[in-house]
């Protein structure tokens, strides 16, 4: 039943299509192909130690599969033939008392033998199917790396042509055309900037010529006369060749098992241990020939050239469109951070320059204002002077001033500009990379999906064809319920962790107040804030790894049909969990801390005796800034950079420990390209790289009103991140499969959603977290002289100390040296001597109304401006749309000229043209 499901191979000797066997079709059109074949036969073979070639030095290694081979041992398990030979030898030598093996050990070794033989038979069947597909292979087992066998795969020209036609790859034709530059002001300014930034361009030898471009068209074997086949060795580059072979590997099936197994299943079951394309050559050898990898290493993966642009064209040529789009997006994002960082620094400097002129902080720092504040905690804390909060008030002004609103509006417009700029850049790259007509086709079903479909079909009484069976929502309902319950549980775990850190801060503050050490008692707030933020950072880093593993497990349980669906679902789950993990502590500080505390004499308690923590007198904005700073810097320095540098090196050392250290140096000199790449780390995809940048984008945009230096820190990190990722891709990782893509996929949707949410979040931060609205309302409604004089006294309410609940009054009421009858606390409530003591005052409701009015006004104005920017800037640049239209006309013109030339040659070579001329008249 399952044997028929194997992919049917396409014959190579199709009449009129095969290149080498159809001399009448190709060689007649291209007489120089015979010369090319002879040149290739006489071409000097490549050194397999330096280049990815077979032992003959002519056939390029397009893909490598590795597998485990049994290590040769003097004693122990052997194959049946060797065992039989060994027994006969023993009898001939007269060994009458052979050692009797342990029966349990012998049965275990026999099972291992069967397992190894089964894997070997599956490999043999799979490799035979690959040969039927036209691939050429060469094996190498345990020569230098013990226990590892290599299957080197080469795709001949005929297979490349066939698969390029199936995959509809756009290839360069023989037609070149000049790319004209417009004379508009914008284009003239662009050309001037290109000349001005010429020193910043990387010195890449194969940079695309700016004034001419090859006309590209989907490859067709019937229309080979349209393509530039003057050099068949370079017509399909190494990136294209490996992607073609990978498509064949995904299609080819092995039916020896109980179910059909493709290359993914073969890898998952350990039949093959790894699969990867090869890098072009060495990078550290001084005498190595120039190759794309070496150029990328020198002009991209170096920290000394951090100021230069990235060679995006060469990155795409070597790694494929998907990787090229990631680095292009990262470059655009980093470039756009420059103006945001400059404006953020200006806003911060404005706060520094005006801190001495800030009236509220001056009033707090004035010792003549003898304001006694209520205790910060029960029993252990006593009354304190407002003047002790002078440093916090001055520091808060650095991030909470009049420029904060302007910066929040600027960052909202910046996010809209960034999204529009990237869309235009993406369209331009699609044109340069010949992806304008590319559409994602339905990829092959995943091996896990096929396995579940097979099990479902076997459960049916009437076994239908596997193609008519598919997994429905009913089949996935248990997985969906598990996903929903697990996601809700993990988010609750995140909330519980935040609540645990809150309890830590409350308890440690009480403990420090009870301490007899003066140093601890004088730095209570700074100690609690810093240690709480560091604990949050450690938990975030640990839980990020846990949530990533759980998200993958949940996605595997869901059994998506295709790789694209699997990736999108995995990204969404991982984003939700990691976003909640990173931003829940920040959201608590911004919107909940200090809001649910009650008032003196009637505080809100949790878990019995723990009083909810309050904000400092100047508000929670300073603590929010500290949390953002530590989280952002910690994630970038520890999780992103340190882990990305350290973890791959540790894994590489562990892989190299399998080889004797004495022979390591000598072995490195003799290893071939496929053996060197075996010790590199496997490529795990771009999702971790995108995820860390998306979380950073959230840090930059969501709470930027409280931390204007966030764009600067992000810019400095990304400058290092680009070169770090480049070094990792070029030197530390195996070469990834080249994947065609015309956009960044679901990541753009997440970015756009974050930019929209950022407007609302910043509006609430300005309105509810900072004191901007209370200051504004006081200045224009309650101030006697229209200034902020008296604002501090206006924000403080009165409390009669005799109204403390029993058991909550301070243990040391005379801590300040005098008897306290009335203390102050930050809130808008009526005094105890009024008709409605401790109820919310009129000022509270007036300020609350102003807060909500500001949120609505800010949100609508900023979103309107963002939509206007979106409408004003077209998604497709005008010059690109004109060039695309021009290419379509040139393609038609090329086809018409070739058809006319073919008719002319047929007319000149036809010995009896008269019947051809009379045919139209007879039809008429």
C-alpha angles and dihedrals in degrees: 000000000000095000090074091056091070114115110265110236120232113237114245097211097069108159113260094004109073109097101210098039102040103072092158093062107034108021091048090055094040113031090176093067091081088055090048092054092052090048091052090050090052094041115123110257119245122243107253089210092063103026133045097253138127118259090270089063093227107079115069120226104238098175140005130211119191128199139178119261126193113260114239111251133185092221132022133046121005136170119276094253095050091045091053092048091048092053092051091050090051092053092049091052090054099245101162097172109051115181112268109230123223107266093220092049091045092052091049092050090047090054090051089050090053090048092051092046091050091051090048092051091049090050091049092052093047092048091049089054089051090054089052087056089058100256121141120221141192126192130212120179128191098327097137106350109058117228096012126105124193127211108196115200128202126187113212122219094262092054092048091052093047095049094042088058092048092048092044092230114186109232131183115267127210089261119097125182135189117254104224120210120220126236099228120127093250093052092045089051089048092053090048091052090050090056091045093050095043093113088057093057116102117248097244114163097210097048112155114262108248098211101049137037137189115247107237130206135172108276118255128178091214091055100044089129088073095060132078101250097159089118113030092181092065099031090088107038123212093263092054093044093053093047090051092051091048091054089053091048091052092050098045115089137202113214101182093100126068089270137027113279126199127188092280092055091044089055093045092051093049095246086123118022100203142355126201144145118243132252116246098247148307125318104188098050111099092206094047116121119252113271136161093263093054091048091051090049093053100037102032115016096058128100092211092070096048090130094060128091119255120257091239093170093055092044089055092046092053104034103023137249097294094056091040091055091051094054091042090053091046090051093050091047092050092046091051090051090067097076091039091053092048093051091044092054090048090052091049092048089049088056090049092049095049099041092098091051095050107116099201093053091044090055092049091049093047107106091200089073099084097198116164115204128208119254118280093220139016123276099337095058123069136193116297140192120254090223089072088070091061095109093049091049093051092046091049091057090062089068102023109059141111092281092061093079092049091050092050090053090046093052092049090054089042091057090051091048091048093053092048093046091052093049091054092045090050092052090049091051091048089056095047092046094045094244098126094110096033117123126182108250124206106276126217117284115263118256092243090053092051090049093053091045089052092051091049092051091049090054091059118093093226105044105222125193114288091236091064093053123081138161113264133195089265091058091049096043095100089050092048092051091048090050094050094046093045094048092050090046093051092049088051088051089054091051090048090052091052090048089050091054089049090054089048091054093047094048096044091049090054091046093050091049089054092049118111093212111102093209093059093045092051096051101039098125096045092047094049094045096048098043092045091052092048092050089050090051094051092049092048092052093048096044092047089066092045094048092048091055093045092049091053091048091051092048092051089051090053091058101214114203102230136030091247092054090046092052095048094048091046091050093050095050093044092048094051093049097042093043091053090045094052100038106035094083089047093049090050092053093045102046112011110034111095093010100087102042103102117213138286109295092021108049124163113246131198127200091008107293107018112111116209112255122255132220122248117265091261090054136257094288093096093051089047089053092051092049092049093047096050094042094047097044093041095051092046098045100036109024101032107030106023094043092044091053101036104038096054091048092050091049091049091052091050091051092049092049088073087073123069108262091221091064096037097094094042090046094053090060093054101037117115124226096265091049093050092050089051089070093052121097119266117255108248098186138262097279096096090049093049093043095057090048092048091052089048090050087054091051090050098047111024101058100014090125088071097041114034092173092065094095090052093052090045091051093051091047094049094050087059093037094059094054092040092054090044092053090046094051094045102039112014106039135058115252110275125230110268106246122190115228134158097200142014092262122210092001090075090055091051092048092050091048092050092050090054094046090047091066092056095042094050090048090056093043092054093042103042108016100044128052093238095111096043089050091049093048093047094048095052102031112027108019112106093210102028093254134102094257107131094019094122093053089046092058094051125085129201128247129188108226091215088069094068114125112254112274095018101084118108119276090220106041091166093056092120093047098253140070113270117212100164128026131187131232132182110261141093103253135134117262121256092253095058126096090255104038117200094000121132111278130225090260090060094057092043092052092044090053090048091050094055092043090054092049092052094044095045094047096049096043095048094044090048090052091047092051089048090054089048091052095043096054113061117225093227118050112237094235092052092051089051092049092049090051090048092052091054091053092047091051090054091046091050092050092048093050092049092048091049091048091050092050091048092052091048091050093049093047096044110100094199109042096157097085089050090055095047094049096083092050092051091049090049 
